[in-house]
Each structure stands twice: as structure tokens, then as C-alpha cells.
């Protein structure tokens, strides 16, 4: 994707699962090996609009899920945690009649995917952590005193100034690489959920991924791109789990799935195909 061209969105099949907090909305494309996709905050499963088709082409059934409180999924009864977000994994697998699947998450979704792998090891066959976030005490304090306060103060404003604010922030983060139509879509996704605007990042920054990574038993890959705002967390996470595969795409920003959909899908597919081959080789004859 570039600043002048926006490809058509694929027509996905949409559905709902019954989860512990109500209905969980998901969409899917493809007929291959199942791959659950968990989005960043504050967005929805439509974050993956432009990689559903590339993943399907590479032999996957790509299943994007709206985490609780986002998009079409019902909210948690109180302020959600990453463990709450992880509950969508068994709910959607049950609804689709699937025993297990690979799970990929991006940013906040990467934390939820990590937690799902720990909480439901029998349901997660492989894990892709696209943008880990390791928060220490100083980082949590900075978040609570900064971004958290501005997000809690977020309100609807006259002349849709709040929507323009989201648009401008995402445009700044994209450095001109994302066309206005898609930036508009980002703003719509950010406001589409029924949960509080601040819930997603609060769940992310209060989650101790460093403590949970040692508990992951599945084949896993840490995926990053050098232009991501949290890129430096990826090598730090890899230092904690050097046995995990590691891949870093060059450049781009937070919107890597829109900026480099084919390269991203190649990297994901390459790891998952090799992980599946390895698991088959390790199975008893």
C-alpha cells in the first residue's frame, strides 16, 4: 500500500462465537490451516483487511477476531485484562469446531496471543508475537502519568475534532505511507467498540509479558519491523527466549500489515509452515 493506491478489501465470511463475556465477532478467509489473528488496540479485526487474502493464498484459513469491547464483540463486565482478551481464542475455536490453531497477535494482540498460549496450551499449536511489549516499573509509571491520562480524558468533541485527532495521530505515525481512506478506517475502528477508549492500552501496559514468555511451550516467533515504535522491545524479548524464531522486516511503521502485506505474509507463512513440519517430524510414528 502507498499514499496513492488503496487495494480493494476482500469479502470475508463473518460470524459470532459465544464467549465468557458475551458474543465474540470474527471474520475469516481461506480454507487451509487455521490461523487466529488478534489486533492491536484500539482497532478491530479489520486491521488485517489486507493480509487475509495473502495468508489465504499461502494456505491458511485466516481468522481475525475482535477482542472483547472492540468492534462487534461484547465488553467485559469491568476493566479488562490481557487474560480477558485471551479468552476469545477457545471461544472462536469452539464455534468453528477446531481443536487448535496457530495464533498471531500484533501489539496488544501479541500480548493476548502470548497469554492464550500460556492459558490454553492444548488449543494453540504455534505462536507469532508481532510486536512484543516489555514494560518495567519506569515504563508503567510513564504510561500511567502520560498516555493513560490523555486516553481517559478522550471525549467526543464538537465538529468531530476527536475523530480528526485520531486521524492526525495515525497519519503522523504512518509518516505519509498510508492513504487518507485507510487512515479514516483506522479512526472508525478506534471508535467502533463498546468498551472505554482507554481500556486496550491499559491492559497492555499492565501486563507483564516478560514473566509470561518463559511459560510458552509452543513453537514461537518474535516478529517485528525496524520502523515500529516498539521495535526495541523485540530483541529484548528474544534475549529472554533465544529459542524462539526471530524476524525483523525493514522499515515501515505500526501499520506493517498495510505497508508490507506480501513480505509480512511471507514471513508468517514461512515460520508456520516450518513449525508445522517440525511438529509432524517430532510426532511418534
Backbone as a ProteinNet text record, in pm:
[ID]
protein_1_A
[PRIMARY]
XXXXXXXXXXXXXXXXXXXXXXXXXXXXXXXXXXXXXXXXXXXXXXXXXXXXXXXXXXXXXXXXXXXXXXXXXXXXXXXXXXXXXXXXXXXXXXXXXXXXXXXXXXXXXXXXXXXXXXXXXXXXXXXXXXXXXXXXXXXXXXXXXXXXXXXXXXXXXXXXXXXXXXXXXXXXXXXXXXXXXXXXXXXXXXXXXXXXXXXXXXXXXXXXXXXXXXXXXXXXXXXXXXXXXXXXXXXXXXXXXXXXXXXXXXXXXXXXXXXXXXXXXXXXXXXXXXXXXXXXXXXXX
[TERTIARY]
84.6	0	87.9	46.7	117.6	17.2	67.2	-18.8	-118.1	-107.5	-197.4	-282.2	-260	-331	-386.1	-513.8	-578.7	-642	-589.5	-646.7	-785	-864.9	-998	-988.2	-1082.9	-1086.7	-1145.5	-1096.8	-1155	-1291.6	-1371	-1500.3	-1478.7	-1480.7	-1458.8	-1592.8	-1584.7	-1703.3	-1704.1	-1816.8	-1825.2	-1913.2	-1883.7	-1960.8	-1941.7	-2012	-2003.6	-1984.3	-1907.1	-1890.4	-1946.9	-1987.6	-2029.5	-1906.9	-1872.4	-1758.1	-1800.7	-1705.9	-1740.4	-1799.2	-1782.2	-1834.5	-1945.6	-1995.8	-2098.1	-2051.1	-2098.5	-2065.3	-1926.5	-1857.7	-1726.8	-1738	-1712.8	-1721.6	-1589.5	-1598.9	-1478.6	-1509.6	-1405.9	-1418.4	-1305.2	-1328.8	-1227.1	-1224.3	-1111.6	-1093.3	-994.5	-1024.8	-934.5	-984.4	-922.2	-965.6	-852.2	-737.9	-622.6	-610.2	-486.4	-458.8	-505.8	-577.8	-633.6	-526.2	-541.6	-452.9	-539	-541.2	-617.2	-533.7	-597.3	-530.2	-591.8	-509	-554.1	-495.4	-582.3	-545.5	-483.9	-424.8	-374.5	-491.2	-462.7	-562.8	-525.5	-627.7	-770	-814.9	-817.4	-863.2	-955.5	-972.5	-1058.8	-991.6	-1061.6	-1008.1	-989.7	-1048.3	-1028.2	-888.3	-809.5	-668.7	-602.6	-649.6	-586.3	-650.9	-729	-800.7	-712.9	-590.8	-507.6	-408.3	-422	-341.5	-427.7	-559.2	-643.7	-618.8	-623.9	-607.7	-466.2	-360.1	-225.5	-205.3	-260.6	-249.2	-327.1	-447.8	-528.2	-455	-389.6	-313.3	-196.3	-148.9	-34.3	-77.3	-205	-250.1	-308.4	-358.1	-412.8	-560.4	-628.4	-761.4	-739.7	-734.6	-704.7	-831.5	-827.5	-945.5	-914.5	-966	-945.8	-1055.2	-1018.2	-1112.1	-1114.8	-1235.1	-1249.5	-1239	-1138.9	-1124.8	-1236	-1265.7	-1378	-1375.2	-1487.9	-1500.2	-1461.2	-1404	-1364.2	-1457.5	-1479.7	-1559	-1694.5	-1725.3	-1854.9	-1860	-1753.2	-1751.1	-1800.9	-1872.9	-1925.7	-1813.9	-1845.7	-1746.2	-1735.5	-1625	-1608.1	-1690.7	-1725.3	-1806.9	-1731.5	-1601	-1519.8	-1398.5	-1304.7	-1182.9	-1111.2	-1089.6	-1035.5	-885.6	-841.6	-700.4	-662.7	-533.6	-488.7	-541.5	-550.4	-606.7	-751.6	-825.8	-963.2	-964.6	-876.3	-870.2	-836.5	-751.6	-710	-825.8	-934.8	-1047.9	-1115.7	-1089.3	-1153	-1101.6	-980.8	-920.3	-1000.6	-1021.5	-1102.3	-1246.7	-1301	-1440	-1456.9	-1366.9	-1378.2	-1344.1	-1244.6	-1212.2	-1331	-1398.1	-1515.7	-1626.1	-1648.8	-1754.9	-1728.5	-1601.4	-1565.4	-1538.2	-1550.5	-1526.2	-1380.9	-1290.8	-1147.3	-1085.1	-999.1	-930.4	-822.8	-746.1	-637.3	-605.1	-525.3	-484.3	-358.3	-286.1	-179.1	-243.2	-176.2	-228.7	-121.8	-161.4	-73.8	-139.7	-62.6	-114.1	-20	-77.6	0.6	-16.2	97.5	97.8	10.9	-98.6	-183.2	-227.1	-258.1	-294.4	-182.7	-56.6	57.7	64.3	23.9	20.5	-91.6	-207.7	-320.2	-287.2	-215	-175.2	-78.4	15.9	108.9	32.9	-62.4	-138.3	-224.9	-280.8	-360.8	-275.3	-150.8	-61.5	-30.1	-21.1	8.1	-116	-229.5	-351.9	-414.1	-401.4	-468.7	-368.2	-267.8	-160.9	-209.8	-316.7	-367.9	-442.1	-478.3	-555.1	-468.4	-345.9	-256.5	-139.9	-133.6	-29.5	101.2	94.4	213.7	176.8	278.7	257.4	344.9	284.2	360.4	335.1	441.7	434	481.3	387.3	420.8	419.8	533.4	544	528.5	627.7	619.7	631.9	585.2	591.7	636.1	757.7	811.5	810.1	723.7	703.4	766	864.4	922	849.9	893.9	825.6	829	942.2	953.4	861.3	853.3	765.5	619.5	582.4	443.7	411	503.2	480.3	466	551.7	543.3	409.8	364.3	235	121.4	120.8	10.4	1.8	116.8	118.9	101.2	115.4	109.2	-5.9	19.8	-80.3	-209.3	-197.7	-318.4	-408.9	-350.2	-429.8	-498.1	-426.3	-486.1	-595.4	-577.8	-681	-804.3	-785	-900.3	-979.6	-910.2	-976.7	-1039.3	-1023.4	-1074.5	-1227.2	-1281	-1425.6	-1466.2	-1593.3	-1646.7	-1645.1	-1602.7	-1590.3	-1670.4	-1709.2	-1781.3	-1700.9	-1775.6	-1716.9	-1622.8	-1647.9	-1572.3	-1421.8	-1384.7	-1242.3	-1171.2	-1243.9	-1182.7	-1146.5	-1230.7	-1200.7	-1082.2	-1079.2	-966.2	-836.2	-846.1	-726.9	-670.3	-757.7	-712.3	-648.8	-713.5	-663	-523	-504.6	-375.8	-265.9	-299.2	-200.4	-157.1	-254.4	-220.1	-145.3	-177.4	-105	39.8	59.6	194.1	273.3	210.6	278.9	312.7	227.5	248.6	348	380.5	478	441.9	312	267.3	254.7	276	273.9	134	36.4	-99	-193.9	-275.7	-366.2	-478.9	-537.5	-642.7	-760.3	-797.5	-910.1	-884.1	-761.9	-729.9	-712.1	-655.5	-645.4	-784	-879.1	-1017.3	-1070.5	-1038.2	-1079.1	-1018.9	-893	-830.7	-910.5	-949.6	-1025.3	-1160.4	-1226.1	-1354.9	-1337.5	-1233.4	-1208.2	-1183.7	-1108.4	-1075.9	-1199.4	-1305.2	-1426.7	-1541.4	-1514.8	-1622.6	-1664.4	-1576.7	-1606.3	-1698.2	-1746.6	-1834.6	-1758.8	-1632	-1552.6	-1500.5	-1447	-1387.3	-1265.8	-1243.4	-1135.1	-999.5	-980.9	-850.3	-822.5	-921.4	-906.4	-793.3	-779.4	-683.3	-539.9	-496.8	-358.6	-336	-438.8	-425.6	-399.1	-471.9	-449.5	-308	-262.5	-130.1	-18	-23.4	86.6	87.4	-22.2	-25	-1.8	32.9	61.5	211.9	254	396.8	433.1	460.2	492	624.4	718	847.1	831.2	735.2	712.8	638.6	568.4	487	560.7	655.5	727.8	794.9	855.8	917.7	819.4	690.2	588.7	535	573.8	527.7	600	524.1	581.8	570.5	492.9	472.3	586.8	600.9	691.8	647.8	741.3	704.4	803.2	753.6	837.1	808.2	912.9	900.8	917.3	815.9	815.3	810.6	896.1	899.3	933.1	931.4	984.1	1057.1	1164.9	1258.5	1201.2	1091.5	1029.7	919.5	890.6	785.2	827.6	731.4	762.9	809.2	775.8	822.4	918.1	987.9	1080.8	1185.5	1234.7	1342.7	1300.3	1170.9	1125	1144.3	1150.8	1160.1	1293.1	1409	1533.6	1543.4	1484.7	1485.6	1404.1	1289.8	1208.8	1281.4	1352.4	1426.7	1539.8	1597.2	1701.6	1645.6	1518	1452.8	1421.9	1391.1	1360.8	1440.1	1572	1653.8	1617.5	1539.3	1494.8	1382	1317.4	1213	1275.9	1205.1	1246.4	1234	1309.3	1310	1317.1	1233.2	1234	1207.5	1284	1267.6	1258.6	1140.4	1123.9	1182.7	1232.5	1299.3	1199.4	1211.9	1134.3	989.3	904.6	761.6	738	609.6	574.7	481.7	391.7	296.2	208.5	181	86.3	156.1	240.3	320.6	233.9	117.3	33.8	-24.7	-34.4	-80.7	34.7	148.6	261.9	336.1	348.1	422.5	342.8	222.4	138.9	200.1	264.1	319.9	442.8	533	652.3	613.8	517	468.8	408.8	322.6	259.4	361.9	463.3	570.7	641.6	671.6	744.1	661	535	445.1	427.6	399.9	376.7	501.6	617.8	741.4	763.8	741.3	759.1	655.8	529.2	424.6	436.5	475.2	496.1	611.8	719.8	833.6	798.5	718.9	678.1	591.1	500.6	412.5	492.5	590.2	674.6	755.4	806.3	879.9	796.1	672.9	583.2	548.9	528.7	499.2	617.6	739.2	858.8	880.8	837.5	855.2	747.4	639.2	529	573.1	524.1	559.9	503.6	577.4	536.5	415.7
-119.2	0	123.8	227.6	354.3	467.1	591.4	706.5	735.1	669	699.2	580.2	463.8	345.2	266.7	232.7	154.1	32.8	-87.2	-205.8	-237.1	-311.9	-347.6	-441.6	-428.8	-519	-652.6	-761.9	-891.8	-907.2	-996.5	-1028.1	-1147.7	-1120.9	-1226.5	-1283.8	-1402.2	-1461.7	-1423.1	-1372	-1320.8	-1410.6	-1411.2	-1493.4	-1449.8	-1518.7	-1488.9	-1617.9	-1606.6	-1715.5	-1670.6	-1766.3	-1736.7	-1745.4	-1632.7	-1628.6	-1603.8	-1597.2	-1578.3	-1441	-1343.1	-1208.2	-1171.6	-1269.6	-1243.8	-1288.2	-1221.1	-1259.5	-1208.1	-1291.3	-1256.6	-1256.8	-1142.6	-1131.7	-1170.7	-1243.1	-1278.4	-1278.3	-1275.1	-1285.3	-1370.8	-1439.2	-1532.2	-1538.8	-1587.3	-1607.5	-1721.4	-1810.5	-1920.7	-2053	-2161.8	-2296.8	-2382.5	-2322.2	-2400	-2415.6	-2425.3	-2440.2	-2315.7	-2331.8	-2215.4	-2129.9	-1999.5	-1902.1	-1790.2	-1779.5	-1674.1	-1546.7	-1432.7	-1303.4	-1210.5	-1160.4	-1071.8	-933.2	-833.6	-698.7	-615.4	-503.4	-404.5	-321	-242.1	-150.2	-7.3	77.3	44.2	24.5	-100	-130.4	-251.5	-319.4	-436.7	-539	-647.7	-748.6	-694.2	-578.1	-515.7	-457.3	-456	-421.7	-510.6	-633.8	-732.3	-740.4	-638.9	-640.5	-682.2	-632.1	-650.3	-765.4	-847.3	-970.1	-1096	-1081.3	-1201.2	-1277.2	-1205.6	-1271.8	-1326.2	-1249.9	-1307.2	-1431.8	-1434.1	-1552.5	-1670	-1643	-1749.4	-1807.6	-1721.3	-1765.4	-1854.2	-1838.9	-1916.8	-2040.2	-2073.9	-2199.5	-2192.4	-2073	-2058.7	-2019.8	-2055.1	-2002	-1890.1	-1767.7	-1652.3	-1607.5	-1606.2	-1577.8	-1458.9	-1342.7	-1223.3	-1210.4	-1178.5	-1174.6	-1034.6	-983.1	-861.5	-900.7	-850.6	-881.4	-812.9	-860.6	-806.1	-653.7	-592.1	-446.8	-375.1	-446.8	-388.1	-435.7	-350	-389.3	-444.2	-564.4	-624.5	-716.7	-723.9	-814.3	-743.6	-818.7	-763.7	-730.8	-643	-594.4	-685.9	-673	-738.4	-661.6	-724.6	-654.1	-541.6	-544.1	-438.9	-410.9	-335	-302.5	-430.8	-453.8	-581.7	-594.4	-718.1	-752.2	-827.1	-845.9	-925	-1067.8	-1121.9	-1256.7	-1261.4	-1152.2	-1146.4	-1150.5	-1075.2	-1073.9	-1212.8	-1284.7	-1417.6	-1516.5	-1488.8	-1581.1	-1598.7	-1507.4	-1521.8	-1644.5	-1689.8	-1799.5	-1928.4	-1984.2	-2106.4	-2084.8	-1965.3	-1939.1	-1952	-1891.2	-1896.7	-2035.9	-2099.6	-2236.1	-2328.7	-2316.1	-2399.9	-2372.8	-2245.9	-2209.8	-2266.2	-2275.9	-2325.3	-2475.9	-2540	-2683.4	-2721.1	-2633.6	-2656.4	-2696.3	-2795.3	-2838.8	-2738.9	-2691.2	-2599	-2517.2	-2413.8	-2329	-2254.8	-2205.6	-2110.3	-1976.2	-1898	-1767.8	-1661.5	-1554.3	-1438.7	-1315.7	-1236.4	-1110.7	-996.9	-877.2	-757.4	-657.8	-612.6	-517.5	-568.4	-501.8	-551.9	-694.9	-722.1	-857.2	-957.1	-911.5	-1000.5	-1044.3	-954.8	-989.9	-1089.8	-1065.2	-1157.8	-1294.1	-1295.9	-1422.9	-1497.5	-1424.6	-1486.3	-1549.3	-1474	-1523.8	-1643.1	-1641.4	-1755.1	-1880.5	-1864.1	-1978.7	-2037.3	-1951.7	-1997.2	-2058.7	-1992.9	-2039.2	-2160.8	-2169.2	-2275.7	-2348.6	-2411.8	-2472.5	-2581.1	-2649.1	-2755.2	-2700.2	-2570.9	-2511.1	-2428.2	-2397.2	-2311.6	-2396.1	-2415	-2500.5	-2427.4	-2297.7	-2216.5	-2071.9	-1990.5	-1853.6	-1757.7	-1648.2	-1540	-1413.5	-1359.7	-1239.1	-1122.5	-1054.1	-944.6	-812.2	-780.8	-658.4	-682.9	-747.5	-766.9	-633.9	-632.2	-511.9	-552.4	-515.3	-546.1	-418.3	-414	-292	-308.7	-223	-223.2	-119.2	-102.7	-10.7	132.6	172.2	308.2	327.3	226.3	234.6	240.7	163	165.2	301.1	355	486	594.7	588.6	686.3	675.4	551.9	532.2	586.6	551.8	591.8	743.5	810	955.3	1029.2	957.7	1022.1	975	876	828.7	786.4	721.1	674.6	791.4	899.8	1015.5	1080.5	1091.3	1153	1064.4	931.9	843.3	842.4	851.7	856.6	985.9	1090.8	1220.2	1230.8	1128.5	1132	1140.2	1237.1	1257.7	1300.1	1279.5	1333.1	1485.7	1550	1695.3	1752.9	1879.6	1943.6	1936.4	1929	1925.1	1806.3	1700.1	1574.7	1594	1686.5	1712.7	1591	1508.6	1388.9	1288.4	1281.5	1191.8	1245.3	1374.6	1435.8	1413.9	1414	1391.3	1251.4	1150.2	1012.9	1005.4	1067.7	1067.6	1128.3	1242.2	1311.9	1231.6	1170	1088	971	902.8	788.3	830.4	945.8	997.7	1028.4	1086.7	1116.4	987.6	886.8	759.8	690.2	708.5	643	716.3	840.9	919.7	926.5	943.3	960.6	834.2	718.5	592.6	534.1	584.9	529.5	633.1	595.4	691.6	736.3	852.8	906.6	811.9	735.5	643.1	540.6	488.7	389.2	453.7	573.4	644.5	670.9	702.9	720.5	591.1	480.6	349.4	322.3	360.9	343.2	417.2	540.6	620.8	556.5	505.7	438.4	314.6	235.6	116.6	153.4	260.5	301.2	337.3	380.3	424.7	324.7	209.3	115.3	30.1	15.8	-75.8	-18	-105.4	-64.8	-42	-75.3	-55	87.3	122.8	254.8	269.1	387.6	412.9	374.2	387.2	367	223.1	136.9	2.7	-78.1	-72	-157.3	-132.3	-6.8	23.2	2.4	25.3	-1.2	-149.4	-235.9	-380	-416.4	-354.1	-386	-345.9	-223.8	-173.8	-230.8	-290.7	-353.3	-504.1	-553.3	-695.8	-718.7	-817.5	-848.8	-959.4	-921.5	-1022.8	-1091.9	-1019.9	-1080.4	-1199.9	-1192.6	-1302.3	-1418.8	-1393.3	-1498.1	-1569.5	-1502	-1563.5	-1695.9	-1707.9	-1836.1	-1952.1	-1922.9	-2027.2	-2077.8	-2013.8	-2055.8	-2183.9	-2285.1	-2415.4	-2445.3	-2367.6	-2393.2	-2335.8	-2384.4	-2317.8	-2172.5	-2080	-1938.1	-1856	-1745.1	-1649.1	-1509.5	-1432	-1289.1	-1217.7	-1141.7	-1070.1	-920.5	-845.1	-701.3	-635.5	-504.2	-427.8	-307.6	-270.5	-175.5	-35.8	-3.6	127.2	132.4	19.6	15	95.7	163.5	246.6	163.4	34.6	-50.5	-158.2	-129.7	-227.2	-273	-182.4	-218.3	-323	-343	-446.2	-586.4	-596.9	-728.4	-798.3	-735.4	-804.2	-831.3	-745	-769.9	-894.8	-910.4	-1030.6	-1154.7	-1140	-1253.5	-1295.1	-1198.6	-1231.5	-1317.8	-1297.7	-1379.7	-1519.8	-1529.8	-1658.6	-1674.3	-1697.4	-1711.3	-1833.4	-1925.4	-2042.5	-2009	-1894.4	-1852.8	-1810.5	-1833.9	-1776.5	-1624.5	-1555.6	-1408.8	-1355.1	-1257.1	-1195.6	-1046.8	-966.4	-821	-770.4	-724.6	-662.4	-522	-475.6	-346.5	-233.2	-129	-7.5	-18.3	61.3	73.1	115.2	125.5	172.4	76.4	130.6	48.2	-31.7	25.2	-36.2	-129.7	-217	-305.9	-394.6	-439	-528.7	-457	-324.4	-248	-204.3	-174.7	-124.9	-236.9	-354.1	-464.9	-595.6	-600.2	-719.3	-848	-842.1	-964.2	-1011.8	-920.9	-959.5	-1010	-943.6	-985.8	-1125.7	-1148.2	-1279.4	-1387	-1354.4	-1449.5	-1492.3	-1394.9	-1423.6	-1509.9	-1473.5	-1551	-1692.5	-1703.6	-1835.2	-1922.6	-1863.1	-1939.9	-2001.6	-1921.8	-1975.6	-2083.3	-2057.4	-2152.5	-2283	-2275.7	-2399	-2479.3	-2412.4	-2483.7	-2539.5	-2463.3	-2511.5	-2635.6	-2633.5	-2749.1	-2870.6	-2849.1	-2959	-3017.8	-2927.4	-2973.1	-3052.2	-3009.2	-3080.8	-3218.6	-3226.5	-3355.7	-3450.2	-3394	-3477.1	-3528.5	-3448.2	-3486.3	-3582	-3596.7	-3684.7	-3830.2	-3914.3	-4056.7	-4120.8	-4212.6	-4278.4	-4366.5
0	0	0	-74	-68.2	-55.8	-61.1	-34.4	-145.6	-260.5	-371.5	-414.4	-355.9	-401.7	-284.4	-291.1	-187.5	-253.5	-231	-295.4	-240.5	-313.9	-263.8	-143.7	-52.3	61.9	19.3	75.5	41.8	107.1	53.6	114.3	207.2	336.4	434.7	482	538.9	599.9	746.8	793.3	930.2	1018	1146.3	1238.2	1381.5	1471.9	1614.4	1693.7	1798.6	1894.2	2028.5	2109.6	2246.4	2336.9	2398.4	2487.5	2630.4	2723.4	2864.6	2895.1	2803.6	2826.4	2728.3	2654.6	2554.4	2417.4	2315	2179.1	2139	2060.1	2005.2	1853.6	1792.2	1646.6	1581.6	1468.8	1394.3	1245.6	1164.7	1019	967.4	854.9	807.5	655.2	605.4	462.3	443.5	349.6	319.4	373.4	325.5	362.1	415.1	446.7	488.5	638	683.4	826.7	901.3	1012.6	1081.7	1149.9	1135.3	1197	1255.1	1387.1	1453.1	1457.7	1430.7	1426.3	1530.9	1622.2	1729.1	1706.8	1702.7	1659.8	1770.6	1730.9	1825.9	1880.4	1983.7	2039.6	2001.7	1977.1	1971.3	1826.4	1780.2	1644.9	1650.2	1538.1	1529.9	1438.9	1412.8	1320.5	1179.9	1150.5	1019.7	1004.3	1111.9	1097.8	993.6	980.7	893.4	754.8	718.1	590.3	473	468.6	350.5	362	467.7	474	479.8	488	481.5	350.7	240.8	110.8	90.4	120.9	108.7	195.1	316	400.6	341.7	292.1	230.1	109.8	33.4	-83.9	-46.3	75.2	122.5	202.5	193.8	252.2	391	431.3	564.9	561.7	667.5	696.3	797.5	749.5	833.5	904.7	1037.2	1118.8	1210	1175.1	1255.9	1359.3	1481.7	1593.4	1655	1681.8	1761.7	1908.4	1976.1	2118.3	2198.2	2320.2	2397.2	2408.9	2374.6	2380.7	2253.9	2157.2	2029.9	1919	1820.4	1704.6	1744.7	1695.8	1722	1841.3	1920.1	2035.8	2161.9	2244.5	2368.6	2466.8	2561.1	2656.6	2778.1	2847.7	2977.6	3081	3193.8	3294	3365.2	3361.8	3423.4	3337.7	3389.9	3315.1	3275.2	3146	3100.6	3123.7	3129.4	3136.1	3008.1	2988.7	2874	2884	3005.2	3021.1	2975.6	2995.1	2945.4	2793	2730	2583.7	2528.9	2600.3	2553.9	2547.8	2619.7	2623.3	2487.2	2392.4	2261.1	2186.8	2219.1	2142.8	2155.6	2275	2281.3	2237.7	2260.2	2220.6	2069.8	1993.3	1847.3	1795.5	1852.7	1810.3	1831.7	1945.5	1972.5	1871	1840.8	1747	1608.2	1571.8	1438.5	1437.8	1552.8	1559.5	1540.1	1585	1568.3	1700.9	1697.3	1819.2	1859.8	1760.2	1788.7	1664.6	1683.1	1572.2	1611.4	1511.2	1536.8	1571.4	1654.4	1695.5	1673.3	1607.2	1584.5	1643.6	1714.6	1766.4	1733.8	1716.5	1687.7	1801.8	1858.1	1969.7	2085.2	2121.6	2229.7	2199.7	2074.2	2034	2054.7	2043.5	2066.3	2211.7	2302	2443.6	2470.7	2409.2	2424.6	2366.3	2254.4	2193.8	2284.1	2345	2440.1	2556	2610.8	2725.5	2686.2	2566.4	2520.1	2510.4	2462.1	2451.7	2588.5	2690.4	2826.4	2891.6	2876.4	2943.4	2876.4	2743.6	2667.3	2578.2	2636.5	2555.3	2460.3	2495.9	2409.1	2288.2	2291.7	2182.1	2087.7	2128.9	2049	1999.2	1866.8	1809.5	1785.5	1758.2	1734.7	1762.4	1789.7	1833.5	1754.7	1706.5	1643.9	1724.9	1783.8	1865.4	1779.6	1716.5	1625.1	1702.9	1762.4	1841.1	1988.9	2053.8	2198.6	2271.9	2395.5	2478.4	2618.5	2653.9	2785.9	2868.8	2968.3	3046.6	3184.8	3216.4	3350.9	3436.8	3560.1	3650.7	3598.4	3541.7	3488.4	3368.9	3283.6	3167.4	3207	3307.6	3354.3	3415.9	3493.6	3554.6	3447.1	3345.6	3236.2	3164.5	3141.3	3075.9	3160.7	3289.2	3375.9	3391.9	3384.4	3400.7	3268.4	3155.6	3025	2938.8	2853.6	2758.1	2826.4	2940.2	3009.6	3046.2	3093.5	3133.1	3012.5	2901.1	2782.1	2724.1	2729.7	2677.6	2768.8	2898.4	2988.3	2969.8	2925.3	2903.5	2764.9	2682.5	2545.1	2546.3	2477.5	2471.3	2330.6	2297.7	2173.2	2180.8	2071.9	2069.5	1953.2	1963.1	1852.2	1722.8	1612	1478.6	1460.4	1537	1525.1	1542.6	1629.4	1648.3	1708.1	1785.1	1841.4	1732.4	1628.3	1517	1437.7	1417.3	1347.3	1424.4	1556.3	1638.4	1613	1613.7	1585.9	1447.6	1349.6	1212.9	1208.3	1273.5	1269.3	1338	1448.9	1518.9	1433	1371.3	1287.9	1161.5	1107.2	991.2	1029	1146.9	1194.3	1214.5	1271.1	1293.8	1162.6	1061.3	931.8	843.6	876.7	800.6	652	624.6	486.9	405.9	467	392.3	374.3	449	446.1	386.3	286.8	223.1	315.8	288.3	375.4	395.7	293	307.2	418.2	422.4	524.3	661.1	666.2	793.8	851.7	764.5	808.7	868	803.7	852.4	990.5	1010	1140.8	1249.1	1218.3	1315.5	1345.7	1241.8	1261.7	1349.1	1322.1	1403.5	1549.6	1571.6	1708.1	1788.9	1720.2	1788.7	1777.9	1717	1687.2	1806.6	1905.5	2015	2120.7	2207.4	2316.7	2446.8	2448.7	2568.9	2577.4	2693.9	2711.3	2621.3	2570.8	2475.2	2533	2663.4	2725.3	2766	2757.3	2810.2	2747.1	2615.3	2547	2588.6	2585.1	2622.5	2771.9	2852.8	2995.8	3019.4	2951.1	2963.2	2919.4	2810.4	2756.2	2852	2903.1	2984.9	3126	3168.3	3300	3291.5	3174.5	3153.5	3158.3	3231.2	3244.3	3145.9	3022.7	2921.8	2951.8	3010.3	3042.6	3136	3226.2	3320.4	3256.4	3147.4	3084.6	2970.3	2908.7	2797.1	2835.2	2953.5	2988.1	2997.9	3005.9	3021.4	2887.8	2778.2	2645.6	2605.2	2566.9	2529.6	2380.6	2308	2165.3	2080.5	1958.1	1864.5	1848.7	1854.4	1854.9	1773.7	1722.4	1651.8	1702.7	1724.3	1750.4	1617.7	1578.9	1451.7	1479.1	1410.8	1428.1	1294.7	1292.8	1180	1236	1169.8	1229.1	1246.1	1176.4	1190.9	1293.7	1358.3	1459.1	1581.8	1644	1760.5	1879.9	1883.5	1993.1	1941.8	1832.5	1775.2	1875.6	1961.3	2052.8	2155.4	2174.2	2266.5	2208.2	2076.3	2012.4	2042.3	2019.7	2056.8	2206.2	2288.7	2432.9	2466.2	2399.6	2420.1	2369.7	2258.4	2203	2297	2368.4	2465.1	2578.5	2611	2712.7	2661.2	2530.3	2469.4	2339.9	2350.1	2228.8	2146	2202.8	2127.5	2030.9	2048.1	1955.4	1822.8	1713.8	1585.6	1594.4	1509.5	1514.5	1372.1	1341.3	1209.3	1223.1	1150.8	1152	1008.5	969.5	839.2	844	731	727.2	707.9	792.7	775.7	817.4	752.8	780.9	925.7	962.9	1095.6	1165.1	1245.4	1318.1	1222	1105.6	1011.8	913	965.5	882.1	793	842.5	762.2	640.7	646.3	531.6	442.9	501.2	423.7	351	413	352.3	362.8	306.6	325.9	271.2	155.9	97.5	173.5	207.3	282.8	421.2	483.2	614.6	607.1	507.8	492.9	460.5	381.5	352.2	480.2	565	688.8	782.3	798.4	884.9	831.4	701.9	641.3	649.4	625.2	631.1	767.9	872	1007.1	1037.5	1008.1	1044.8	967.7	840.6	764.1	823.5	862.2	920.3	1057.5	1135.7	1267.5	1254.9	1158.3	1139.2	1094.5	1006.7	961.1	1077	1163.5	1279.4	1376.3	1397.7	1488	1433	1300.5	1238.7	1250.6	1236.7	1245.2	1387.3	1487	1627.3	1677.1	1598.2	1641.1	1633.5	1726.5	1720.3	1595.2	1539.7	1413.7	1438.1
[MASK]
+++++++++++++++++++++++++++++++++++++++++++++++++++++++++++++++++++++++++++++++++++++++++++++++++++++++++++++++++++++++++++++++++++++++++++++++++++++++++++++++++++++++++++++++++++++++++++++++++++++++++++++++++++++++++++++++++++++++++++++++++++++++++++++++++++++++++++++++++++++++++++++

